[in-house]
Amino acid sequence: MMALVAAAVIALALQGRAIAGFAEGATAYNNRNYSLAYKEILPLARAGNADAEHLMGLMYYMGRGVQQDYKQALMWHRRAATRGKADAQYVVGAMYYTGNAVIQDHKQAVTWFRRAAEQGHPDAQQVLGLMYRYHIGGMPQDNVIAYMLWNLAAAAGNANAAEQRTAVAKKMTPEQIEEGQALSAAWRPGKPLPRTSRTGG
């Protein structure tokens, strides 16, 4: 029993150190001291800290503190994304969408955008809405789901989503708008997003 308690205390101490190290690294990054950020973040990223992996991905993507390298950016973002980091899932989706460092694959983009959107990531919701609106990546053309996604993203402050929602509403029936409103009101982060609507495109 004492061994378990000791192990838990050690684990908590290590976690506390990791959080402190990440905070220092993130502060250095925000202060544009990229060499210090890299030094602080790299060990945490190698140890599997999703926030650190995501920040390493950003550093490689932007060429901050390291030589710009999209393949490294994708590798670090993918690691963070598989651990559930919504920001990283969004970036991986964007890289598949544009074909940046990978073969362009809109279906893979949809997968990653959906994972982020289901956590409430407004940018992922906005882009996923576009994919429903314009039938991209195998998505059914569905204005109601697009409206729902843009409603959610707009509520989180995404201005593009608010404009797109206004534009698509002009092409929708009152019944479709009502369904889009009901779907967005019922949804909560962590719940699966609907894949099709009842009143259709």
Disulfide bonds with the S-S distance in Angstrom:
none
